[in-house]
Amino acid sequence: EAGVVQSPRYKIIEKKQPVAFWCNPISGHNTLYWYLQNLGQGPELLIRYENEEAVDDSQLPKDRFSAERLKGVDSTLKIQPAELGDSAVYLCASSLDGQSEAFFGQGTRLTVV
Amino acid sequence: TQLLEQSPQFLSIQEGENLTVYCNSSSVFSSLQWYRQEPGEGPVLLVTVVTGGEVKKLKRLTFQFGDARKDSSLHITAAQPGDTGLYLCAGRYNFNKFYFGSGTKLNVKP
Protein backbone atom coordinates (compact mmCIF):
# COMPACT_ATOMS: atom_id res chain seq x y z
CA GLU A 1 0.00 0.00 0.00
CA ALA A 2 1.36 3.41 -0.93
CA GLY A 3 2.12 5.78 1.89
CA VAL A 4 1.64 9.52 2.00
CA VAL A 5 3.14 11.05 -1.13
CA GLN A 6 4.45 14.58 -1.25
CA SER A 7 5.91 16.60 -4.06
CA PRO A 8 8.23 18.16 -4.80
CA ARG A 9 10.90 16.76 -2.46
CA TYR A 10 12.99 19.90 -2.75
CA LYS A 11 12.23 23.46 -3.83
CA ILE A 12 14.48 26.49 -4.03
CA ILE A 13 12.86 29.84 -4.75
CA GLU A 14 13.69 33.51 -4.45
CA LYS A 15 11.99 35.53 -1.76
CA LYS A 16 8.68 37.13 -2.72
CA GLN A 17 7.95 34.33 -5.18
CA PRO A 18 4.98 31.98 -4.74
CA VAL A 19 5.37 28.27 -4.04
CA ALA A 20 3.00 25.32 -3.75
CA PHE A 21 3.31 21.88 -2.20
CA TRP A 22 1.17 18.89 -2.98
CA CYS A 23 0.13 15.95 -0.80
CA ASN A 24 -1.65 12.70 -1.63
CA PRO A 25 -2.73 10.97 1.59
CA ILE A 26 -3.14 7.25 2.18
CA SER A 27 -6.29 6.00 0.49
CA GLY A 28 -9.27 6.10 2.82
CA HIS A 29 -7.71 8.48 5.31
CA ASN A 30 -10.15 11.25 6.14
CA THR A 31 -7.84 13.40 8.25
CA LEU A 32 -4.97 15.30 6.69
CA TYR A 33 -2.36 17.43 8.44
CA TRP A 34 0.20 19.95 7.23
CA TYR A 35 3.17 20.54 9.51
CA LEU A 36 6.19 22.84 9.36
CA GLN A 37 9.47 21.52 10.71
CA ASN A 38 12.59 23.56 11.33
CA LEU A 39 15.95 21.80 11.45
CA GLY A 40 16.32 19.63 14.55
CA GLN A 41 12.92 20.67 15.92
CA GLY A 42 9.59 18.94 16.27
CA PRO A 43 6.91 19.49 13.63
CA GLU A 44 4.47 22.33 14.23
CA LEU A 45 0.89 21.99 13.09
CA LEU A 46 -0.22 24.42 10.38
CA ILE A 47 -3.63 23.05 9.47
CA ARG A 48 -5.77 19.94 9.94
CA TYR A 49 -8.52 18.78 7.60
CA GLU A 50 -11.38 16.43 8.29
CA ASN A 51 -12.40 15.43 4.77
CA GLU A 52 -12.54 18.74 2.87
CA GLU A 53 -13.14 20.91 5.93
CA ALA A 54 -10.31 22.77 7.64
CA VAL A 55 -11.11 22.14 11.31
CA ASP A 56 -7.94 23.57 12.87
CA ASP A 57 -6.06 26.34 11.06
CA SER A 58 -5.27 28.48 14.07
CA GLN A 59 -1.50 28.21 13.47
CA LEU A 60 -1.62 28.96 9.74
CA PRO A 61 -0.23 32.45 8.89
CA LYS A 62 -3.19 33.42 6.77
CA ASP A 63 -1.64 36.58 5.34
CA ARG A 64 0.65 34.51 3.14
CA PHE A 65 -0.27 30.85 3.58
CA SER A 66 -3.29 29.11 2.13
CA ALA A 67 -4.37 25.50 1.83
CA GLU A 68 -7.08 23.53 0.19
CA ARG A 69 -8.29 19.96 0.09
CA LEU A 70 -10.66 19.60 -2.79
CA LYS A 71 -12.93 16.55 -2.72
CA GLY A 72 -11.40 15.53 0.59
CA VAL A 73 -8.44 13.70 -0.92
CA ASP A 74 -5.35 15.53 -2.22
CA SER A 75 -4.25 18.76 -0.64
CA THR A 76 -2.11 21.72 -1.62
CA LEU A 77 -0.35 24.21 0.60
CA LYS A 78 0.63 27.55 -0.90
CA ILE A 79 2.85 30.39 0.23
CA GLN A 80 2.60 33.76 -1.48
CA PRO A 81 4.86 35.63 -1.21
CA ALA A 82 7.59 33.49 0.34
CA GLU A 83 9.96 35.00 2.91
CA LEU A 84 13.43 33.91 3.96
CA GLY A 85 12.05 32.64 7.29
CA ASP A 86 9.77 30.20 5.48
CA SER A 87 12.76 27.97 4.73
CA ALA A 88 11.90 24.66 6.41
CA VAL A 89 10.56 21.19 5.74
CA TYR A 90 6.83 21.00 5.09
CA LEU A 91 5.37 17.66 6.15
CA CYS A 92 2.02 16.18 5.24
CA ALA A 93 0.43 13.42 7.31
CA SER A 94 -2.83 11.51 7.18
CA SER A 95 -4.87 9.31 9.47
CA LEU A 96 -8.09 7.33 9.25
CA ASP A 97 -9.79 9.85 11.48
CA GLY A 98 -8.88 12.54 13.96
CA GLN A 99 -8.12 10.02 16.69
CA SER A 100 -6.09 7.46 14.77
CA GLU A 101 -2.36 7.17 14.22
CA ALA A 102 -0.87 9.62 11.75
CA PHE A 103 1.45 8.55 8.94
CA PHE A 104 3.85 11.01 7.39
CA GLY A 105 5.17 11.73 3.95
CA GLN A 106 8.85 12.42 3.30
CA GLY A 107 8.31 16.14 3.30
CA THR A 108 9.19 19.02 1.00
CA ARG A 109 12.34 20.90 1.87
CA LEU A 110 11.88 24.57 0.96
CA THR A 111 14.79 26.94 0.68
CA VAL A 112 14.04 30.61 0.16
CA VAL A 113 17.01 32.66 -1.04
CA THR B 1 5.39 27.61 23.62
CA GLN B 2 5.70 23.83 23.38
CA LEU B 3 2.81 21.85 24.85
CA LEU B 4 5.16 18.91 25.23
CA GLU B 5 8.68 19.24 26.55
CA GLN B 6 11.25 16.63 25.68
CA SER B 7 14.54 16.06 27.46
CA PRO B 8 17.33 15.90 26.83
CA GLN B 9 17.48 17.92 23.61
CA PHE B 10 20.69 16.24 22.52
CA LEU B 11 22.26 12.96 23.53
CA SER B 12 25.55 11.52 22.32
CA ILE B 13 26.51 8.11 23.66
CA GLN B 14 28.70 5.13 22.87
CA GLU B 15 27.38 1.96 21.33
CA GLY B 16 26.16 -0.43 24.02
CA GLU B 17 25.07 2.21 26.51
CA ASN B 18 21.52 2.59 27.80
CA LEU B 19 19.52 5.82 27.60
CA THR B 20 16.16 7.30 28.50
CA VAL B 21 14.29 10.12 26.78
CA TYR B 22 11.47 11.96 28.54
CA CYS B 23 8.32 13.67 27.31
CA ASN B 24 6.38 15.87 29.74
CA SER B 25 3.32 18.09 29.72
CA SER B 26 1.03 19.81 32.17
CA SER B 27 -1.93 18.56 30.15
CA VAL B 28 -3.50 15.13 30.04
CA PHE B 29 -3.10 13.20 26.79
CA SER B 30 -5.80 10.96 25.40
CA SER B 31 -2.96 9.07 23.71
CA LEU B 32 0.72 9.53 23.03
CA GLN B 33 2.91 8.42 20.19
CA TRP B 34 6.64 8.10 19.73
CA TYR B 35 8.24 8.68 16.34
CA ARG B 36 11.75 8.33 15.01
CA GLN B 37 12.93 10.55 12.18
CA GLU B 38 16.04 10.23 10.05
CA PRO B 39 17.51 13.14 8.09
CA GLY B 40 15.56 13.87 4.92
CA GLU B 41 12.67 11.63 5.88
CA GLY B 42 9.32 12.06 7.57
CA PRO B 43 8.72 10.80 11.13
CA VAL B 44 8.03 7.07 11.38
CA LEU B 45 5.67 5.84 14.07
CA LEU B 46 7.23 3.56 16.69
CA VAL B 47 4.43 3.07 19.20
CA THR B 48 1.14 4.42 20.53
CA VAL B 49 0.29 4.30 24.24
CA VAL B 50 -3.21 4.95 25.46
CA THR B 51 -3.68 3.69 29.02
CA GLY B 52 -2.10 5.32 32.07
CA GLY B 53 0.77 3.17 33.35
CA GLU B 54 1.00 1.28 30.09
CA VAL B 55 4.36 -0.23 29.14
CA LYS B 56 5.16 -1.37 25.61
CA LYS B 57 8.30 -3.03 24.34
CA LEU B 58 9.68 -2.98 20.82
CA LYS B 59 12.87 -5.08 20.77
CA ARG B 60 15.40 -2.95 22.70
CA LEU B 61 13.00 -0.04 23.11
CA THR B 62 10.69 0.26 26.13
CA PHE B 63 7.95 2.89 26.20
CA GLN B 64 6.11 3.89 29.34
CA PHE B 65 3.04 6.10 29.75
CA GLY B 66 2.69 7.89 33.08
CA ASP B 67 -0.14 6.91 35.41
CA ALA B 68 -1.71 10.37 35.03
CA ARG B 69 -1.19 10.33 31.23
CA LYS B 70 0.82 13.57 31.37
CA ASP B 71 4.26 12.13 30.70
CA SER B 72 6.04 9.35 28.89
CA SER B 73 9.50 7.86 28.58
CA LEU B 74 11.44 5.94 25.99
CA HIS B 75 14.26 3.70 27.19
CA ILE B 76 16.75 2.15 24.79
CA THR B 77 18.89 -0.74 25.99
CA ALA B 78 22.31 -1.37 24.48
CA ALA B 79 22.05 1.42 21.92
CA GLN B 80 23.38 0.80 18.42
CA PRO B 81 24.52 3.26 15.72
CA GLY B 82 21.34 2.40 13.82
CA ASP B 83 19.33 3.99 16.63
CA THR B 84 20.72 7.40 15.70
CA GLY B 85 17.99 9.87 14.79
CA LEU B 86 15.51 12.43 16.06
CA TYR B 87 13.03 10.96 18.55
CA LEU B 88 9.72 12.78 18.78
CA CYS B 89 6.81 12.34 21.13
CA ALA B 90 3.38 13.49 20.00
CA GLY B 91 0.38 13.85 22.23
CA ARG B 92 -3.27 13.90 21.43
CA TYR B 93 -5.34 16.38 23.47
CA ASN B 94 -9.08 16.64 23.59
CA PHE B 95 -9.24 13.74 21.12
CA ASN B 96 -8.66 15.86 18.02
CA LYS B 97 -5.64 18.05 18.78
CA PHE B 98 -2.30 16.41 18.03
CA TYR B 99 0.98 18.18 18.86
CA PHE B 100 4.65 17.24 18.79
CA GLY B 101 7.35 17.70 21.35
CA SER B 102 10.57 19.53 20.64
CA GLY B 103 12.49 16.32 19.88
CA THR B 104 15.58 14.56 21.20
CA LYS B 105 18.48 14.21 18.81
CA LEU B 106 20.31 10.96 19.55
CA ASN B 107 23.75 10.11 18.23
CA VAL B 108 25.15 6.65 18.95
CA LYS B 109 28.85 6.40 18.26
CA PRO B 110 30.38 3.07 17.23
Boltz contact constraints between the chains, C-beta under 6 A:
constraints:
  - contact:
      token1: [A, 40]
      token2: [B, 105]
      max_distance: 6.0
  - contact:
      token1: [A, 42]
      token2: [B, 88]
      max_distance: 6.0
  - contact:
      token1: [A, 42]
      token2: [B, 100]
      max_distance: 6.0
  - contact:
      token1: [A, 42]
      token2: [B, 101]
      max_distance: 6.0
  - contact:
      token1: [A, 42]
      token2: [B, 102]
      max_distance: 6.0
  - contact:
      token1: [A, 42]
      token2: [B, 103]
      max_distance: 6.0
  - contact:
      token1: [A, 43]
      token2: [B, 100]
      max_distance: 6.0
  - contact:
      token1: [A, 91]
      token2: [B, 42]
      max_distance: 6.0
  - contact:
      token1: [A, 98]
      token2: [B, 96]
      max_distance: 6.0
  - contact:
      token1: [A, 99]
      token2: [B, 95]
      max_distance: 6.0
  - contact:
      token1: [A, 101]
      token2: [B, 45]
      max_distance: 6.0
  - contact:
      token1: [A, 101]
      token2: [B, 48]
      max_distance: 6.0
  - contact:
      token1: [A, 104]
      token2: [B, 42]
      max_distance: 6.0
  - contact:
      token1: [A, 104]
      token2: [B, 43]
      max_distance: 6.0
  - contact:
      token1: [A, 105]
      token2: [B, 42]
      max_distance: 6.0
  - contact:
      token1: [A, 106]
      token2: [B, 41]
      max_distance: 6.0
  - contact:
      token1: [A, 106]
      token2: [B, 42]
      max_distance: 6.0
  - contact:
      token1: [A, 107]
      token2: [B, 42]
      max_distance: 6.0
